[in-house]
Structures are given as C-alpha cells and as structure tokens.
Amino acid sequence: MITVTLDLYSGRANPSFVLQEQEEDAVLQWLAQLPETSGQFPIPDQLGYRGLCLEGAPSPWAPRIIVHQGRVYSALNAMQVSLTTYDGKRGMERRLLHLALSKFSGEWAMVVEQLLAEMEKEGTGV
C-alpha cells in the first residue's frame, strides 16, 4: 500500500491519500520506466512545495520516494538518497498531481490546480 503526501508545509499537516491497487500498479510502472542517473542530487529542502512523497513502495525503491521538479529520489531518510532518476518533462510529478486532484477537494484541490498551472507555464505541463 503506497501513501502519497503532498509536501507543502513545515508546521502543519500535509494532505495525503492512499493509492488504490490499480493506481499503485500504474505508479510502479511509471517508476520502472524512468532512467537512472549517474549523479546524485540533493533532496529538496526549501519552504513551500517540496514535491510528492510516496511511502510504502516495494523494493528496489527505498522506503520513501520523493518526486520533485524533474527528479525522482529514492530516499533512505530525509538526508540520504540511494537512487536518483531523471524525469525532465516532470511526467511522473504531473501524473501524481492529477491523481491528487481526483482525491482532494476544497483548499487542497485548489493548491494542486495551482501547481499544475505553474507547470503548464514552465512548459512542463500537459
């Protein structure tokens, strides 16, 4: 069972949802299609949106997967990355945000819509 959390806040609970079996299968297929990179990149550490965190994915992924700005990090903990993949067009992030949009309502849905609109402006949207 994979839980997806929209990592937005430091001092307040972040919204999350649990993937249904079909969604989980699709997410694992998306992950499997991403190419590995040789470089290691730092995990996002900033105020505001820090990506989507997936927890509970099966091996070979570490306990926590972070999807943010064209990179997918397999993180052992908040500071230690075991694998980084590159997703230049942010397809994985976009797909997960669309899934989040189907799960959230109210304030959270508006936040997700705003994130998708920003990606569209950057040329990485749908």
C-alpha positions in Angstrom: 0.0 0.0 0.0 1.5 3.3 -1.1 0.6 6.6 0.6 1.2 9.8 -1.4 1.7 13.0 0.5 1.8 16.5 -1.0 4.8 18.0 0.8 3.9 21.7 1.4 4.1 22.7 5.0 6.6 22.5 7.8 4.4 23.4 10.7 1.1 21.9 9.6 -0.2 18.5 8.4 0.3 17.8 4.7 -2.5 16.3 2.7 -2.2 12.7 1.7 -4.0 9.8 0.1 -3.6 6.1 -0.3 -3.4 4.6 -3.8 -5.9 2.1 -4.9 -4.5 -1.2 -6.3 -4.8 -0.1 -9.9 -3.3 3.3 -9.2 -0.4 1.7 -7.4 0.3 -0.7 -10.3 0.3 2.3 -12.7 2.7 4.3 -10.4 5.1 1.4 -10.1 5.1 1.0 -13.9 5.8 4.8 -14.3 8.7 4.4 -11.9 10.1 1.4 -13.7 10.2 3.4 -17.0 12.4 6.2 -15.6 16.1 6.2 -16.4 18.7 6.1 -13.6 21.1 9.0 -13.5 24.8 8.7 -12.5 24.7 11.9 -10.4 23.3 12.4 -7.0 21.2 15.4 -6.4 20.2 16.9 -3.0 16.7 16.3 -1.7 14.6 19.4 -1.9 15.0 21.5 1.2 13.0 24.7 0.8 10.0 26.5 2.1 6.7 25.8 0.3 6.2 22.9 -2.2 8.8 20.2 -1.9 7.2 17.7 -4.2 5.2 14.5 -3.6 6.4 11.8 -1.2 5.5 8.2 -1.7 5.8 5.8 1.2 5.4 2.0 1.2 6.6 1.2 -2.3 8.2 -2.2 -2.8 11.8 -2.9 -3.4 14.0 -1.8 -5.2 12.7 1.5 -4.0 13.7 2.9 -0.6 11.1 3.4 2.0 10.5 7.0 0.8 10.3 8.2 -2.8 10.3 12.0 -3.5 9.1 13.3 -6.8 10.0 17.0 -7.4 11.0 19.2 -10.3 12.0 16.5 -12.8 13.8 14.3 -10.3 12.7 11.1 -8.5 14.7 10.4 -5.4 14.6 7.1 -3.6 15.4 8.2 -0.1 16.5 6.1 2.9 15.8 9.0 5.2 15.5 12.8 5.0 19.2 13.2 4.1 20.3 10.0 2.4 19.5 9.2 -1.2 20.0 5.7 -2.5 18.9 6.3 -6.1 18.0 9.3 -8.3 16.2 9.2 -11.6 15.6 11.9 -14.1 12.1 12.9 -15.4 12.9 16.0 -17.4 9.4 16.7 -18.5 8.0 16.0 -15.0 5.6 13.4 -16.3 5.7 11.4 -13.0 5.0 14.5 -10.9 2.3 15.6 -13.3 0.6 12.2 -13.2 0.7 12.1 -9.4 -0.7 15.7 -9.2 -3.6 14.7 -11.4 -4.2 11.7 -9.1 -4.1 14.0 -6.2 -6.6 16.3 -7.9 -9.0 13.4 -8.2 -8.7 12.7 -4.4 -8.7 16.2 -2.9 -11.4 18.8 -2.7 -11.6 22.4 -1.4 -8.3 24.0 -0.4 -6.2 21.1 -1.4 -7.7 20.8 -4.8 -7.0 24.5 -5.4 -3.4 24.0 -4.4 -2.9 21.1 -6.8 -4.6 23.1 -9.6 -2.2 26.0 -8.9 0.8 23.6 -9.1 -0.4 22.1 -12.4 -0.9 25.7 -13.8 2.7 26.6 -12.8 4.0 23.5 -14.5 2.0 24.5 -17.6 3.6 28.0 -17.6 7.0 26.4 -17.3 6.3 24.3 -20.3 6.3 21.0 -18.3 2.5 20.7 -18.0 0.1 18.7 -20.0 
